[in-house]
Amino acid sequence: MPKLSVISINLNNRLGLEKTIKSVIDQSFQDFEYIVIDGASTDGSIDVIKANADKFSYWVSEKDKGIYHAQNKGIAHANGEYLLFLNSGDYLYSSNVLQTFFSKNYSEDILYGDLMLDNGGGKPTYLSSPNPITYE
């Protein structure tokens, strides 16, 4: 069983999907499977998916009932111990993010980390995760 299942959801965001896929396949950590769920895009996203098909454990392009339906389709094909939803346009900050994260042997059910929020203005904002995480 892979340590991680990365699930990317896409709908007509070819450029974002390219960035997302590149950030995932360039990771130094490789104990993951990669699943792509596309909502029948018409903008060339399918060509990007097909060009990278050998990097995915599963992919599909078909109409769905929205993002959560698409995420559930990804979950249904996931075999990883952990799930990471990295939707089109989202990307991993560097090629060693997953290696750094999984260098520790976690036993927790939920893992989380900090993030950089990039609204396209040229200056990403660092957002620190709460410690500890709570239901609130």
Backbone as a chain_set.jsonl record, in Angstrom:
{"seq": "MPKLSVISINLNNRLGLEKTIKSVIDQSFQDFEYIVIDGASTDGSIDVIKANADKFSYWVSEKDKGIYHAQNKGIAHANGEYLLFLNSGDYLYSSNVLQTFFSKNYSEDILYGDLMLDNGGGKPTYLSSPNPITYE", "coords": {"N": [[0.849, -1.172, 0.0], [0.597, 2.193, -0.885], [2.087, 5.014, 0.785], [0.812, 7.435, 0.456], [-1.957, 8.893, -1.217], [-2.356, 11.021, -3.819], [-4.719, 13.234, -4.921], [-6.043, 14.85, -7.603], [-8.33, 17.215, -8.736], [-9.993, 18.456, -11.561], [-11.348, 20.908, -13.775], [-11.563, 22.295, -16.756], [-9.105, 23.791, -16.496], [-6.498, 23.914, -17.731], [-3.841, 25.086, -17.711], [-3.402, 25.432, -14.95], [-3.616, 22.76, -14.156], [-1.393, 21.628, -15.442], [0.686, 22.826, -13.965], [0.146, 21.804, -11.422], [0.412, 18.988, -11.82], [3.136, 18.854, -12.581], [4.378, 19.693, -10.187], [3.794, 17.566, -8.535], [4.82, 15.22, -9.796], [7.494, 15.824, -9.791], [8.442, 15.375, -7.259], [10.778, 14.356, -4.734], [10.2, 12.382, -2.914], [8.656, 9.319, -3.407], [6.742, 7.46, -2.654], [3.926, 7.243, -3.349], [0.681, 7.274, -4.888], [-0.881, 8.607, -7.789], [-3.788, 10.243, -8.604], [-6.07, 11.433, -10.956], [-8.92, 13.292, -11.494], [-11.042, 14.404, -13.838], [-13.498, 16.668, -14.958], [-14.691, 16.253, -17.551], [-13.383, 18.16, -19.23], [-13.002, 20.795, -21.672], [-10.962, 22.317, -22.596], [-8.435, 21.522, -23.416], [-7.294, 20.191, -21.346], [-7.48, 17.427, -21.241], [-5.563, 16.572, -23.067], [-3.234, 17.234, -21.666], [-3.495, 15.498, -19.511], [-3.427, 12.987, -20.819], [-0.832, 13.116, -21.874], [0.65, 12.759, -19.611], [-0.153, 10.371, -18.597], [1.164, 8.003, -17.869], [2.141, 8.547, -15.391], [0.121, 8.422, -13.596], [-1.864, 6.516, -11.337], [-4.47, 6.165, -11.697], [-6.875, 7.667, -13.804], [-9.557, 9.698, -14.986], [-11.872, 11.163, -17.246], [-14.801, 12.625, -17.201], [-18.205, 13.713, -17.038], [-19.341, 15.052, -13.955], [-20.947, 15.554, -10.745], [-20.064, 17.819, -9.51], [-17.463, 19.304, -7.411], [-17.209, 17.845, -4.962], [-18.343, 15.399, -5.544], [-16.542, 14.605, -7.5], [-14.211, 14.459, -5.915], [-14.945, 12.346, -4.227], [-15.037, 10.307, -6.131], [-12.319, 10.097, -6.65], [-11.39, 9.281, -4.114], [-12.556, 6.754, -4.019], [-10.88, 5.282, -5.629], [-8.498, 5.358, -4.352], [-5.657, 4.092, -2.608], [-3.897, 4.748, -0.668], [-2.34, 5.302, 2.571], [-2.669, 7.816, 3.566], [-4.484, 10.7, 2.366], [-4.112, 13.275, -0.022], [-5.488, 16.125, -1.179], [-4.97, 17.876, -3.969], [-5.787, 20.163, -5.9], [-6.37, 21.255, -9.344], [-4.245, 23.857, -10.256], [-3.326, 24.233, -7.695], [-0.243, 23.634, -5.992], [2.737, 21.868, -4.968], [5.115, 23.322, -2.88], [7.92, 22.955, -3.114], [10.268, 20.561, -4.51], [10.897, 18.795, -2.522], [8.983, 18.703, -0.551], [7.145, 16.617, 0.191], [8.975, 14.613, 0.9], [10.283, 15.77, 3.096], [8.092, 16.046, 4.819], [7.214, 13.375, 5.187], [9.427, 12.255, 6.342], [9.345, 11.705, 8.941], [7.966, 9.213, 11.059], [4.806, 8.939, 11.172], [1.915, 8.34, 13.246], [-0.509, 9.395, 13.51], [-3.944, 10.076, 12.582], [-4.713, 12.27, 11.065], [-2.853, 14.523, 9.213], [-1.265, 17.669, 8.873], [-0.132, 20.792, 7.499], [1.718, 23.889, 7.067], [0.964, 26.559, 4.7], [1.398, 28.24, 1.558], [-0.245, 30.935, 0.264], [-1.14, 31.862, -2.839], [-2.357, 34.353, -4.619], [-1.98, 35.184, -7.157], [-0.879, 37.687, -7.298], [1.813, 38.026, -7.248], [3.13, 37.996, -4.83], [3.247, 35.642, -2.608], [1.437, 34.661, 0.352], [2.309, 33.603, 3.556], [0.789, 31.147, 5.467], [0.265, 30.016, 8.61], [-0.272, 26.907, 10.208], [-2.771, 26.025, 12.645], [-1.922, 25.181, 16.032], [-2.613, 23.184, 18.608], [-4.555, 21.418, 16.081], [-8.069, 21.813, 16.041], [-11.575, 20.967, 16.349], [-12.977, 23.318, 16.093]], "CA": [[0.0, 0.0, 0.0], [1.394, 3.426, -0.875], [1.937, 5.871, 1.949], [0.002, 8.598, 0.158], [-2.699, 9.034, -2.468], [-2.551, 12.409, -4.202], [-5.904, 13.292, -5.77], [-6.232, 16.162, -8.227], [-9.611, 17.431, -9.4], [-9.828, 19.494, -12.579], [-12.377, 21.217, -14.758], [-11.199, 23.405, -17.649], [-7.997, 24.579, -15.96], [-5.333, 23.251, -18.332], [-2.581, 25.648, -17.225], [-3.288, 25.076, -13.539], [-3.378, 21.32, -14.073], [0.012, 21.397, -15.809], [1.504, 23.241, -12.819], [-0.104, 20.843, -10.346], [1.026, 17.708, -12.179], [4.597, 18.996, -12.514], [4.818, 19.755, -8.793], [3.642, 16.236, -7.934], [5.733, 14.224, -10.38], [8.873, 16.222, -9.509], [8.76, 15.142, -5.853], [11.834, 13.384, -4.426], [9.463, 11.303, -2.252], [7.917, 8.641, -4.466], [5.848, 6.43, -2.122], [2.564, 7.722, -3.503], [-0.021, 7.081, -6.148], [-1.438, 9.88, -8.238], [-5.114, 10.061, -9.192], [-6.593, 12.671, -11.541], [-10.331, 13.234, -11.851], [-11.373, 15.558, -14.669], [-14.943, 16.757, -15.175], [-14.979, 16.359, -18.991], [-12.89, 19.46, -19.68], [-12.997, 21.057, -23.112], [-9.944, 23.348, -22.832], [-7.127, 20.918, -23.663], [-6.835, 19.486, -20.146], [-7.378, 15.99, -21.545], [-4.262, 16.374, -23.704], [-2.249, 17.271, -20.581], [-3.655, 14.243, -18.768], [-2.927, 11.884, -21.654], [0.62, 13.245, -21.998], [1.245, 12.339, -18.341], [-0.934, 9.213, -18.137], [2.02, 6.985, -17.261], [2.454, 8.978, -14.02], [-1.084, 8.283, -12.78], [-2.355, 5.166, -11.066], [-5.832, 6.166, -12.236], [-7.429, 8.948, -14.232], [-10.804, 9.624, -15.736], [-12.455, 12.437, -17.643], [-16.226, 12.423, -17.44], [-19.072, 14.639, -16.29], [-19.648, 14.682, -12.573], [-21.947, 16.408, -10.114], [-19.394, 18.864, -8.758], [-16.149, 19.016, -6.837], [-17.226, 16.802, -3.931], [-18.578, 14.145, -6.251], [-15.26, 14.267, -8.116], [-13.306, 14.022, -4.849], [-15.371, 11.007, -3.81], [-14.584, 9.363, -7.156], [-10.894, 9.9, -6.397], [-11.262, 8.477, -2.901], [-12.945, 5.374, -4.336], [-9.756, 4.617, -6.307], [-7.29, 5.58, -3.566], [-5.16, 2.994, -1.785], [-2.891, 5.264, 0.249], [-2.601, 5.418, 3.995], [-3.126, 9.194, 3.7], [-4.975, 11.354, 1.151], [-3.794, 14.684, -0.21], [-6.237, 16.743, -2.27], [-4.19, 18.947, -4.576], [-6.603, 20.418, -7.089], [-5.686, 21.955, -10.427], [-3.841, 25.197, -9.873], [-2.572, 24.094, -6.449], [1.03, 22.963, -6.253], [3.635, 21.67, -3.838], [6.023, 24.461, -2.864], [9.233, 22.551, -3.611], [10.318, 19.141, -4.869], [11.157, 17.943, -1.358], [7.935, 18.892, 0.463], [6.647, 15.331, 0.687], [10.1, 13.925, 1.544], [10.442, 16.389, 4.414], [6.91, 15.745, 5.626], [7.14, 11.955, 5.528], [10.683, 11.763, 6.923], [8.96, 11.24, 10.266], [7.053, 8.076, 11.012], [3.587, 9.378, 11.852], [0.863, 7.373, 13.555], [-1.755, 10.152, 13.597], [-4.905, 9.879, 11.504], [-4.764, 13.488, 10.252], [-1.615, 15.295, 9.164], [-1.483, 18.956, 8.217], [1.043, 21.643, 7.526], [1.558, 25.278, 6.676], [0.793, 26.723, 3.263], [1.628, 29.536, 0.925], [-1.419, 31.313, -0.51], [-0.732, 32.674, -3.986], [-3.529, 34.866, -5.318], [-1.567, 35.668, -8.465], [-0.387, 39.057, -7.211], [3.263, 38.043, -7.265], [3.696, 37.898, -3.492], [2.499, 34.669, -1.81], [1.279, 34.897, 1.779], [2.541, 32.427, 4.381], [-0.267, 30.892, 6.445], [0.698, 29.021, 9.577], [-1.316, 26.009, 10.691], [-3.014, 26.098, 14.09], [-1.278, 24.12, 16.787], [-3.031, 22.012, 17.839], [-5.77, 21.553, 15.282], [-9.261, 21.458, 16.812], [-12.791, 20.964, 15.539], [-13.378, 24.698, 15.875]], "C": [[0.9, 1.242, 0.0], [1.113, 4.245, 0.386], [0.883, 6.952, 1.707], [-0.726, 8.424, -1.173], [-2.888, 10.518, -2.707], [-3.703, 12.421, -5.194], [-6.05, 14.715, -6.286], [-7.545, 16.178, -8.982], [-9.418, 18.584, -10.371], [-11.106, 19.664, -13.393], [-11.945, 22.478, -15.504], [-10.161, 24.357, -17.048], [-6.683, 23.963, -16.421], [-4.02, 23.773, -17.754], [-2.354, 25.326, -15.751], [-2.978, 23.606, -13.356], [-1.94, 20.985, -14.424], [0.929, 21.711, -14.631], [1.367, 22.237, -11.673], [0.604, 19.524, -10.625], [2.544, 17.792, -12.052], [5.079, 18.986, -11.078], [4.73, 18.393, -8.112], [4.683, 15.269, -8.493], [7.201, 14.568, -10.153], [9.29, 15.983, -8.057], [9.879, 14.114, -5.685], [11.236, 12.17, -3.701], [8.582, 10.636, -3.303], [6.946, 7.57, -3.966], [4.405, 6.938, -2.138], [1.99, 7.245, -4.829], [-0.677, 8.402, -6.503], [-2.704, 9.615, -9.03], [-5.597, 11.405, -9.717], [-8.033, 12.433, -11.972], [-10.667, 14.529, -12.584], [-12.867, 15.514, -14.991], [-15.348, 16.965, -16.624], [-14.606, 17.744, -19.527], [-12.867, 19.568, -21.191], [-11.905, 22.05, -23.514], [-8.558, 22.805, -23.139], [-6.572, 20.192, -22.45], [-6.633, 17.998, -20.411], [-6.037, 15.688, -22.203], [-3.144, 16.363, -22.66], [-2.296, 15.965, -19.798], [-3.081, 13.082, -19.562], [-1.413, 11.918, -21.795], [1.35, 12.769, -20.738], [0.624, 11.054, -17.797], [-0.08, 8.153, -17.451], [2.412, 7.334, -15.823], [1.287, 8.755, -13.06], [-1.402, 6.813, -12.532], [-3.78, 5.028, -11.595], [-6.161, 7.58, -12.694], [-8.704, 8.699, -15.008], [-11.214, 11.049, -16.107], [-13.894, 12.168, -18.037], [-17.001, 13.446, -16.623], [-19.266, 14.117, -14.87], [-20.65, 15.69, -12.015], [-21.324, 17.499, -9.25], [-18.137, 18.376, -8.074], [-16.183, 17.884, -5.811], [-17.528, 15.434, -4.527], [-17.268, 13.676, -6.891], [-14.263, 13.784, -7.06], [-13.666, 12.617, -4.373], [-14.998, 9.952, -4.841], [-13.094, 9.07, -6.984], [-10.658, 9.018, -5.186], [-11.565, 7.007, -3.185], [-11.804, 4.59, -4.998], [-8.453, 4.718, -5.524], [-6.947, 4.382, -2.7], [-4.18, 3.462, -0.721], [-3.333, 5.277, 1.697], [-3.15, 6.814, 4.318], [-3.592, 9.703, 2.34], [-4.53, 12.81, 1.141], [-4.585, 15.179, -1.406], [-5.459, 17.955, -2.747], [-4.849, 19.235, -5.92], [-5.849, 21.227, -8.135], [-5.462, 23.414, -10.057], [-3.094, 25.221, -8.555], [-1.262, 23.39, -6.781], [1.833, 22.833, -4.967], [4.782, 22.656, -3.965], [7.426, 24.14, -3.405], [9.224, 21.05, -3.867], [10.616, 18.231, -3.684], [10.109, 18.083, -0.253], [7.48, 17.555, 1.04], [7.743, 14.543, 1.392], [10.303, 14.466, 2.956], [9.297, 15.992, 5.336], [6.91, 14.3, 6.095], [8.463, 11.384, 6.028], [10.463, 11.298, 8.356], [7.963, 10.103, 10.11], [5.811, 8.412, 11.84], [2.66, 8.212, 12.146], [-0.494, 8.061, 13.645], [-2.645, 9.883, 12.391], [-4.956, 11.063, 10.551], [-3.425, 14.194, 10.364], [-1.906, 16.599, 8.438], [-0.219, 19.793, 8.336], [0.696, 23.062, 7.126], [1.356, 25.362, 5.168], [1.14, 28.125, 2.833], [0.41, 29.801, 0.054], [-0.98, 32.282, -1.596], [-1.98, 33.088, -4.749], [-3.177, 35.469, -6.671], [-1.03, 37.08, -8.464], [1.122, 39.163, -7.186], [3.92, 37.935, -5.902], [2.856, 36.942, -2.659], [2.501, 35.025, -0.321], [1.474, 33.585, 2.52], [1.425, 32.315, 5.407], [0.171, 29.737, 7.334], [-0.49, 28.189, 10.04], [-1.533, 26.205, 12.176], [-2.325, 24.938, 14.795], [-1.845, 24.131, 18.2], [-4.264, 22.317, 17.001], [-6.958, 21.09, 16.149], [-10.463, 21.445, 15.862], [-13.257, 22.385, 15.226], [-12.527, 25.332, 14.815]], "O": [[1.845, 1.333, 0.784], [0.031, 4.166, 0.967], [0.155, 7.339, 2.62], [-0.176, 7.876, -2.129], [-3.509, 11.206, -1.896], [-3.673, 11.703, -6.193], [-6.165, 15.663, -5.51], [-7.84, 15.276, -9.766], [-8.758, 19.572, -10.048], [-11.835, 18.708, -13.659], [-11.961, 23.58, -14.954], [-10.326, 25.576, -17.091], [-5.861, 23.544, -15.607], [-3.171, 22.98, -17.348], [-1.24, 24.986, -15.351], [-2.172, 23.238, -12.501], [-1.327, 20.141, -13.771], [1.846, 20.944, -14.335], [2.354, 21.87, -11.037], [1.315, 19.003, -9.766], [3.169, 16.9, -11.479], [6.082, 18.343, -10.769], [5.513, 18.101, -7.207], [5.353, 14.573, -7.731], [8.066, 13.705, -10.302], [10.397, 16.359, -7.671], [9.925, 13.118, -6.407], [11.725, 11.052, -3.864], [7.841, 11.317, -4.013], [6.377, 6.84, -4.778], [3.754, 7.05, -1.099], [2.713, 6.869, -5.752], [-0.988, 9.212, -5.63], [-2.698, 8.86, -10.002], [-5.541, 12.407, -9.005], [-8.329, 11.498, -12.715], [-10.585, 15.616, -12.012], [-13.424, 14.45, -15.263], [-16.243, 17.76, -16.91], [-15.407, 18.408, -20.186], [-12.732, 18.571, -21.9], [-11.913, 22.566, -24.631], [-7.59, 23.565, -23.124], [-5.48, 19.629, -22.521], [-5.717, 17.384, -19.864], [-5.436, 14.651, -21.924], [-2.209, 15.568, -22.762], [-1.257, 15.395, -19.463], [-2.322, 12.278, -19.021], [-0.772, 10.868, -21.833], [2.529, 12.417, -20.796], [0.861, 10.696, -16.643], [-0.557, 7.474, -16.541], [2.962, 6.491, -15.114], [1.447, 8.885, -11.846], [-1.229, 5.973, -13.415], [-4.24, 3.927, -11.901], [-5.776, 8.561, -12.058], [-8.901, 7.639, -15.602], [-10.94, 12.004, -15.38], [-14.17, 11.562, -19.073], [-16.498, 13.976, -15.632], [-19.343, 12.912, -14.63], [-21.134, 16.566, -12.732], [-21.981, 18.04, -8.36], [-17.786, 17.198, -8.143], [-15.279, 17.048, -5.79], [-17.014, 14.422, -4.052], [-16.929, 12.494, -6.831], [-13.549, 12.807, -7.285], [-12.781, 11.792, -4.143], [-14.675, 8.822, -4.477], [-12.657, 7.932, -7.153], [-9.825, 8.113, -5.222], [-10.903, 6.12, -2.648], [-11.776, 3.361, -4.927], [-7.418, 4.223, -5.972], [-7.827, 3.737, -2.13], [-3.681, 2.646, 0.055], [-4.524, 5.265, 2.009], [-3.977, 6.979, 5.214], [-3.159, 9.212, 1.298], [-4.566, 13.49, 2.167], [-4.38, 14.708, -2.525], [-5.307, 18.937, -2.02], [-4.513, 18.63, -6.938], [-4.809, 21.816, -7.841], [-6.374, 24.107, -9.605], [-2.304, 26.134, -8.313], [-1.189, 22.633, -7.748], [1.637, 23.583, -4.011], [5.358, 22.808, -5.043], [8.039, 24.97, -4.076], [8.284, 20.353, -3.486], [10.589, 17.009, -3.83], [10.333, 17.626, 0.868], [7.438, 17.389, 2.259], [7.471, 13.869, 2.385], [10.476, 13.696, 3.9], [9.515, 15.643, 6.496], [6.638, 14.023, 7.264], [8.613, 10.167, 6.129], [11.293, 10.584, 8.919], [7.21, 10.051, 9.138], [5.778, 8.195, 13.052], [2.617, 7.228, 11.408], [-1.516, 7.4, 13.834], [-2.167, 9.511, 11.319], [-5.213, 10.889, 9.36], [-2.924, 14.435, 11.462], [-2.702, 16.63, 7.499], [0.647, 19.527, 9.17], [-0.463, 23.393, 6.878], [1.545, 24.383, 4.446], [1.171, 29.062, 3.631], [0.067, 28.984, -0.8], [-0.509, 33.383, -1.31], [-2.591, 32.275, -5.442], [-3.985, 36.184, -7.263], [-0.747, 37.628, -9.53], [1.664, 40.265, -7.11], [5.14, 37.797, -5.816], [1.862, 37.356, -2.062], [3.454, 35.615, 0.188], [0.877, 32.57, 2.16], [1.143, 33.268, 6.133], [0.416, 28.627, 6.862], [-1.585, 28.714, 10.238], [-0.589, 26.518, 12.902], [-2.166, 23.856, 14.231], [-1.55, 25.069, 18.941], [-4.926, 23.338, 17.188], [-6.859, 20.11, 16.887], [-10.359, 21.866, 14.71], [-13.874, 22.615, 14.186], [-12.716, 26.504, 14.49]]}, "num_chains": 1, "name": "protein.A"}
